[in-house]
């Protein structure tokens, strides 16, 4: 991890559209004070990171030296610890199927390969990682100085249009699944799509709305009995990326008490033709907090790639969270809002999804519905 005075955060730089005033990082002396405050805060309220794609790399090359440091990747155990990460959602997303295939067995087998790789990683690093299935597991792992490791989200096509497959993922430990990219959640939910959401509520699997259409987002929020997440979405009002979320959806998210976990991916946060920077991410966090409220914002580093892949300047690897928190302190974020941003909001959503699951279990058993029964032949 770079020294503060060598880090991009400590150097003044201007970012934005030509007609915007330059946004300049604070002076190094003040930055160092806020950086120390950030590290103290993260020690008490570590980051729940909503999106890390390391599983993809592990299925390609499983021999990475992650426990002691891996220079070819932006994620390893030392950098996760240096970044103050206390819980990690390990994304199981697979590449979308071709235009003539809705998903099915290829997506399912690819997802199982990634889940297997993550579980093997957890087992190989017992002093650093611990599998988490509940909010209580997250707290226990944090109290034991381990990083709580959650499986998910699973990509929508990898559900295979099957509620039984969803239940199998849940039994494996998956606690989040996307609805985007499916034929039952394209422009709103079909009847089967509504049943998928209800079954996810019954199981306690978080519905991930990142990448979902506006109509689908509205429909899911009308049907769900539990808070949702957006595992990797920034504000579309600032950056017009298709995975980003509109202000309308953020206002609906406030009513749902869900969490938008703001992505650090450069394409999702850049606000001009200049390279994306830490200040851009802070702008997105400011915007989501203002529109959805401080109880509905979280973090998604979108790490898990090669070190030479595109990264947001100042947030190049998983060790960089303290610099972002220092910038938010500089902007006047209350410590209570930062504690909610890093740990509190995501942990609350997990707990409330579990409460909703217990309530749903009193009303219904496992659904045996099929897409053909609910949506008609040919679906």
C-alpha positions as CSV (number, residue, x, y, z in Angstrom):
1,X,0.0,0.0,0.0
2,X,1.4,3.4,-1.0
3,X,2.4,6.0,1.6
4,X,-0.2,8.8,1.9
5,X,2.0,11.4,0.3
6,X,2.6,9.2,-2.7
7,X,-1.1,8.4,-3.1
8,X,-3.2,10.2,-5.7
9,X,-5.7,11.2,-3.0
10,X,-3.0,13.5,-1.4
11,X,-2.2,15.3,-4.6
12,X,-4.4,18.2,-5.8
13,X,-6.2,17.4,-9.0
14,X,-9.2,18.7,-10.9
15,X,-11.9,16.6,-12.3
16,X,-15.2,17.2,-14.0
17,X,-16.8,18.7,-17.0
18,X,-15.3,21.9,-18.4
19,X,-18.1,24.1,-16.9
20,X,-17.8,22.6,-13.5
21,X,-15.6,24.1,-10.8
22,X,-12.5,22.0,-10.1
23,X,-12.8,19.6,-7.2
24,X,-9.5,19.6,-5.3
25,X,-8.4,17.1,-2.6
26,X,-7.5,18.6,0.7
27,X,-4.0,19.6,1.9
28,X,-1.7,16.7,2.9
29,X,-1.6,17.6,6.6
30,X,-5.4,17.7,6.9
31,X,-5.7,14.6,4.8
32,X,-3.4,12.7,7.1
33,X,-5.6,13.6,10.1
34,X,-8.7,12.4,8.3
35,X,-6.9,9.2,7.1
36,X,-6.2,8.3,10.7
37,X,-9.8,9.0,11.6
38,X,-10.8,6.8,8.7
39,X,-8.7,3.9,9.9
40,X,-10.1,4.2,13.4
41,X,-13.7,4.2,12.0
42,X,-13.0,1.2,9.8
43,X,-11.5,-0.8,12.7
44,X,-14.9,-0.4,14.5
45,X,-17.1,-0.5,11.4
46,X,-15.4,-2.4,8.6
47,X,-16.5,-2.3,5.0
48,X,-19.1,-4.7,3.7
49,X,-18.0,-4.9,0.0
50,X,-20.9,-5.7,-2.3
51,X,-19.0,-6.9,-5.3
52,X,-15.7,-8.7,-5.9
53,X,-15.2,-10.8,-9.1
54,X,-12.2,-12.8,-7.8
55,X,-14.0,-16.1,-8.4
56,X,-13.7,-15.6,-12.1
57,X,-9.9,-15.4,-11.8
58,X,-9.8,-18.3,-9.4
59,X,-11.6,-20.6,-12.0
60,X,-9.0,-19.5,-14.6
61,X,-5.9,-19.7,-12.5
62,X,-6.4,-21.2,-9.0
63,X,-2.8,-21.0,-7.8
64,X,-2.7,-17.3,-6.9
65,X,-0.9,-16.6,-3.6
66,X,-3.8,-14.7,-2.0
67,X,-3.0,-15.3,1.6
68,X,0.4,-13.7,1.6
69,X,0.0,-11.3,-1.3
70,X,-0.6,-11.6,-5.0
71,X,1.0,-8.8,-7.2
72,X,-0.9,-9.8,-10.3
73,X,-4.3,-9.1,-8.8
74,X,-6.0,-6.1,-7.1
75,X,-7.3,-8.3,-4.3
76,X,-5.4,-10.4,-1.7
77,X,-5.7,-11.0,2.0
78,X,-3.1,-8.4,3.1
79,X,-4.8,-5.7,1.0
80,X,-8.3,-6.7,2.2
81,X,-7.1,-6.3,5.7
82,X,-5.3,-3.0,5.0
83,X,-8.5,-1.7,3.4
84,X,-10.6,-2.4,6.5
85,X,-12.9,-4.9,4.8
86,X,-14.9,-6.9,7.2
87,X,-17.3,-8.7,4.9
88,X,-17.2,-9.5,1.2
89,X,-19.8,-10.6,-1.3
90,X,-18.0,-12.8,-3.7
91,X,-19.8,-12.4,-7.0
92,X,-20.7,-15.6,-8.8
93,X,-21.7,-13.9,-12.0
94,X,-21.0,-15.7,-15.2
95,X,-20.7,-14.3,-18.7
96,X,-24.2,-13.8,-20.3
97,X,-25.4,-16.6,-22.6
98,X,-25.5,-16.1,-26.4
99,X,-28.5,-14.6,-28.1
100,X,-30.0,-18.0,-28.9
101,X,-29.7,-19.4,-25.3
102,X,-31.6,-18.2,-22.2
103,X,-29.0,-19.5,-19.8
104,X,-29.5,-23.0,-18.4
105,X,-26.9,-25.6,-17.8
106,X,-23.9,-23.7,-19.0
107,X,-24.6,-20.8,-16.7
108,X,-25.4,-23.1,-13.9
109,X,-22.2,-25.1,-14.2
110,X,-20.2,-22.0,-14.5
111,X,-21.8,-20.6,-11.3
112,X,-21.1,-23.8,-9.5
113,X,-17.5,-23.7,-10.6
114,X,-17.2,-20.2,-9.1
115,X,-18.9,-21.1,-5.9
116,X,-16.6,-24.1,-5.5
117,X,-13.6,-21.8,-6.1
118,X,-14.7,-19.3,-3.4
119,X,-15.4,-22.0,-0.9
120,X,-12.0,-23.6,-1.6
121,X,-10.5,-20.1,-1.0
122,X,-12.3,-19.8,2.3
123,X,-11.2,-23.2,3.4
124,X,-7.6,-22.5,2.4
125,X,-7.5,-19.2,4.5
126,X,-9.2,-20.2,7.8
127,X,-7.3,-17.5,9.8
128,X,-8.5,-14.8,7.4
129,X,-11.9,-15.8,5.9
130,X,-15.1,-17.3,7.2
131,X,-18.2,-18.4,5.3
132,X,-21.2,-16.3,6.4
133,X,-24.8,-17.3,5.9
134,X,-26.5,-14.8,8.2
135,X,-26.0,-11.4,9.7
136,X,-25.0,-13.1,13.0
137,X,-22.3,-15.0,11.0
138,X,-21.0,-11.7,9.7
139,X,-20.7,-10.3,13.2
140,X,-19.1,-13.4,14.5
141,X,-16.5,-13.4,11.7
142,X,-15.7,-9.7,12.4
143,X,-15.4,-10.3,16.1
144,X,-13.0,-13.1,15.3
145,X,-10.9,-10.9,13.1
146,X,-12.0,-12.8,10.0
147,X,-13.5,-11.5,6.8
148,X,-17.1,-12.7,6.5
149,X,-17.5,-14.2,3.1
150,X,-20.9,-14.3,1.4
151,X,-21.6,-16.1,-1.8
152,X,-23.4,-14.0,-4.4
153,X,-24.8,-12.5,-6.3
154,X,-25.7,-15.2,-8.8
155,X,-26.5,-13.9,-12.3
156,X,-30.1,-14.1,-13.2
157,X,-29.7,-16.5,-16.2
158,X,-27.9,-18.9,-13.9
159,X,-31.1,-19.5,-12.0
160,X,-32.2,-21.5,-15.1
161,X,-35.8,-20.4,-14.9
162,X,-36.1,-22.9,-12.0
163,X,-37.2,-22.3,-8.4
164,X,-35.6,-25.6,-7.5
165,X,-32.2,-24.3,-8.8
166,X,-32.7,-21.2,-6.6
167,X,-33.2,-23.4,-3.6
168,X,-30.2,-25.5,-4.5
169,X,-28.0,-22.3,-4.6
170,X,-29.4,-21.3,-1.2
171,X,-28.5,-24.7,0.3
172,X,-25.0,-24.2,-1.1
173,X,-24.8,-20.9,0.8
174,X,-25.8,-18.3,-1.8
175,X,-27.4,-15.3,-0.2
176,X,-27.9,-12.9,-3.2
177,X,-29.2,-13.3,-6.8
178,X,-29.7,-10.9,-9.7
179,X,-32.9,-10.7,-11.7
180,X,-31.3,-8.8,-14.7
181,X,-30.8,-10.7,-17.9
182,X,-33.7,-13.1,-17.5
183,X,-36.8,-13.5,-19.7
184,X,-39.1,-13.2,-16.7
185,X,-37.7,-9.8,-15.6
186,X,-37.1,-7.9,-18.8
187,X,-39.7,-5.1,-18.8
188,X,-41.2,-5.7,-15.4
189,X,-41.9,-9.1,-13.9
190,X,-43.9,-11.9,-15.5
191,X,-46.1,-14.0,-13.2
192,X,-43.1,-16.4,-12.8
193,X,-40.8,-13.5,-12.1
194,X,-43.1,-12.5,-9.2
195,X,-43.0,-16.0,-7.9
196,X,-39.1,-15.9,-8.1
197,X,-39.1,-12.8,-5.9
198,X,-41.5,-14.3,-3.4
199,X,-39.4,-17.5,-3.2
200,X,-36.2,-15.4,-2.7
201,X,-38.0,-13.6,0.1
202,X,-39.0,-17.0,1.7
203,X,-35.5,-18.2,1.5
204,X,-33.8,-15.0,2.7
205,X,-31.9,-14.5,-0.6
206,X,-31.3,-10.9,-1.4
207,X,-32.8,-9.6,-4.6
208,X,-30.1,-7.8,-6.6
209,X,-31.4,-5.1,-8.9
210,X,-28.1,-3.9,-10.4
211,X,-28.6,-3.8,-14.2
212,X,-32.4,-4.3,-14.0
213,X,-34.6,-2.1,-16.2
214,X,-36.6,0.7,-14.7
215,X,-39.9,-1.2,-15.1
216,X,-38.4,-4.3,-13.5
217,X,-37.0,-2.3,-10.6
218,X,-40.5,-0.7,-9.9
219,X,-42.2,-4.1,-10.2
220,X,-39.7,-5.9,-7.8
221,X,-40.0,-3.1,-5.3
222,X,-43.8,-3.5,-5.4
223,X,-43.7,-7.3,-4.9
224,X,-40.9,-7.9,-2.4
225,X,-41.4,-8.1,1.3
226,X,-37.7,-7.7,2.1
227,X,-35.2,-5.0,1.4
228,X,-33.3,-5.3,-1.9
229,X,-29.7,-4.5,-2.8
230,X,-28.0,-3.0,-5.9
231,X,-24.7,-4.8,-5.6
232,X,-22.7,-2.6,-8.0
233,X,-24.6,0.5,-9.1
234,X,-23.6,4.2,-9.1
235,X,-25.8,7.2,-9.8
236,X,-27.1,7.5,-13.4
237,X,-27.7,11.2,-12.8
238,X,-24.0,11.6,-12.7
239,X,-22.8,8.9,-15.1
240,X,-25.1,7.4,-17.7
241,X,-24.0,3.8,-17.5
242,X,-26.7,1.1,-18.0
243,X,-25.8,-0.6,-14.7
244,X,-26.3,2.6,-12.8
245,X,-29.5,3.6,-11.0
246,X,-31.9,6.4,-11.6
247,X,-33.0,8.9,-9.0
248,X,-36.6,7.6,-9.3
249,X,-35.3,4.1,-8.3
250,X,-33.2,5.6,-5.5
251,X,-36.3,7.3,-4.0
252,X,-38.2,4.0,-4.2
253,X,-35.2,2.3,-2.6
254,X,-35.5,4.7,0.3
255,X,-39.1,3.5,0.9
256,X,-37.9,-0.2,0.6
257,X,-35.0,0.4,3.0
258,X,-32.7,-1.4,0.6
259,X,-29.1,-0.5,-0.1
260,X,-27.3,0.8,-3.3
261,X,-23.7,-0.3,-3.1
262,X,-21.8,2.2,-5.1
263,X,-19.4,0.7,-7.7
264,X,-15.9,1.9,-8.1
265,X,-15.7,0.6,-11.7
266,X,-14.2,3.4,-13.8
267,X,-16.9,3.2,-16.5
268,X,-19.7,3.6,-13.9
269,X,-18.3,6.6,-12.1
270,X,-16.3,8.7,-14.6
271,X,-18.0,12.1,-15.2
272,X,-16.0,13.3,-18.2
273,X,-13.4,12.0,-20.7
274,X,-10.8,12.3,-17.9
275,X,-9.9,9.1,-16.0
276,X,-12.2,8.3,-13.2
277,X,-10.9,9.2,-9.7
278,X,-11.6,8.7,-6.0
279,X,-13.4,12.1,-6.1
280,X,-15.8,10.8,-8.7
281,X,-16.7,7.9,-6.4
282,X,-17.2,10.3,-3.5
283,X,-19.5,12.4,-5.7
284,X,-21.6,9.4,-6.5
285,X,-21.8,8.5,-2.8
286,X,-22.9,12.0,-2.0
287,X,-25.6,11.8,-4.6
288,X,-27.0,8.4,-3.5
289,X,-26.9,9.5,0.1
290,X,-28.8,12.7,-0.7
291,X,-31.5,11.0,-2.8
292,X,-32.0,7.6,-1.1
293,X,-30.9,8.7,2.4
294,X,-27.9,7.7,4.6
295,X,-29.5,4.4,5.4
296,X,-29.5,3.2,1.8
297,X,-25.9,3.6,0.6
298,X,-23.1,1.1,0.7
299,X,-19.8,0.3,-1.1
300,X,-18.9,-2.1,-4.0
301,X,-15.2,-2.0,-4.8
302,X,-15.7,-4.1,-8.0
303,X,-12.2,-5.5,-7.4
304,X,-11.1,-9.0,-8.3
305,X,-9.3,-8.2,-11.5
306,X,-5.7,-8.0,-12.8
307,X,-3.7,-5.1,-11.5
308,X,-3.2,-3.8,-15.1
309,X,-7.0,-3.7,-15.7
310,X,-8.7,-0.3,-15.7
311,X,-9.1,1.1,-12.2
312,X,-10.4,4.3,-10.7
313,X,-7.4,6.5,-9.8
314,X,-6.9,6.5,-6.0
315,X,-8.9,3.3,-5.6
316,X,-6.6,0.9,-7.5
317,X,-6.9,-2.1,-5.1
318,X,-8.7,-3.4,-2.0
319,X,-6.4,-1.6,0.4
320,X,-7.7,1.9,-0.7
321,X,-10.9,2.2,1.3
322,X,-9.4,4.4,4.0
323,X,-8.6,7.0,1.5
324,X,-12.2,7.2,0.3
325,X,-13.5,7.3,3.9
326,X,-11.0,10.1,4.6
327,X,-12.4,12.1,1.6
328,X,-16.0,11.6,3.0
329,X,-14.8,12.9,6.4
330,X,-13.3,15.9,4.6
331,X,-16.7,16.5,2.9
332,X,-18.4,16.6,6.3
333,X,-20.0,13.2,6.5
334,X,-21.0,12.4,10.1
335,X,-19.3,9.4,11.6
336,X,-22.7,7.8,12.1
337,X,-23.4,8.0,8.4
338,X,-20.0,6.5,7.6
339,X,-20.6,3.6,10.0
340,X,-23.9,3.0,8.2
341,X,-22.2,3.2,4.8
342,X,-19.4,0.7,5.6
343,X,-21.1,-1.9,7.8
344,X,-24.5,-0.9,9.3
345,X,-26.7,-0.7,6.2
346,X,-25.6,-4.0,4.6
347,X,-25.8,-5.8,7.9
348,X,-29.3,-4.5,8.5
349,X,-30.5,-5.6,5.1
350,X,-29.2,-9.1,5.8
351,X,-31.0,-9.1,9.2
352,X,-34.3,-7.8,7.7
353,X,-34.2,-10.3,4.9
354,X,-33.9,-13.1,7.5
355,X,-36.8,-11.6,9.4
356,X,-38.9,-11.5,6.2
357,X,-37.9,-15.1,5.5
358,X,-39.1,-16.3,8.9
359,X,-42.4,-14.5,8.4
360,X,-42.8,-15.9,4.9
361,X,-42.1,-19.4,6.1
362,X,-45.3,-19.2,8.3
363,X,-47.4,-18.4,5.2
364,X,-46.1,-20.7,2.5
365,X,-43.8,-23.7,1.8
366,X,-41.4,-24.1,-1.2
367,X,-43.0,-23.1,-4.5
368,X,-43.2,-25.8,-7.1
369,X,-44.4,-23.4,-9.8
370,X,-42.8,-23.5,-13.3
371,X,-42.3,-20.8,-15.8
372,X,-44.5,-22.8,-18.3
373,X,-47.4,-23.0,-15.8
374,X,-47.3,-19.3,-14.9
375,X,-46.2,-17.6,-18.1
376,X,-47.6,-20.1,-20.7
377,X,-46.0,-22.5,-23.2
378,X,-42.9,-21.4,-25.0
379,X,-41.5,-19.3,-22.1
